[in-house]
Amino acid sequence: EARVKVAQAMEARQTVYHETVRYHKDGHAIDVSLTLSPLLGPDGQALGAMAILRDITDRKQFERALKASEEKYRTLFESANDPIFLIDPENAAILDANPQAVATSGYSADELRRMRIPDIHPTEEREKAEAIVKGVLEQGAIMSFEETRHRIRLLPINP
């Protein structure tokens, strides 16, 4: 595998990056990053290659843990019985909405992503909604809109 990458670097006369797994002399696996750079002569001919091997095991473990956490969050978000809106606290834009939020609001997920939290509240509730969003920004915490009323999209009834 490494010989193939060396040949690629020399043939292309460009640095090649590759991640792979190697085994320590005691037998445990190590995630490594391999950087191969061609060594070029004055005429541009590839004379050899320089290789740098880095142990990236910790980074790969972190990436796997992050991916597992994201998958768990996504599952909880998608399967929650309560409407959940992921919002940008800076401007109250709806970044995402779970299926329950879509079902209860009457708007599609795409429509909701083009809206702001005040847009789903009646005019008399918008100030209250803005204050809740401001609280998210100030406190850095999850906030509830449970005490506010929401507008829903009314769909035409098919006869």
Buried (B, 14 or more C-beta within 10 A) or exposed (E): EBEEBBBBBBEEEEEBEBEEEEEEEEEEEBBBBBBBBBEEEEEEEBEEBEBEBEEBBEEBEEEEEEEEEEEEEEEEBEEEEEBBBEBBBEEBBBEBBBBBBBEEBBBEBEBBBEBBBBBBBEEEBBEBBBEBBEEBBEEEEEBEBEEBEBBEEEEEEEE
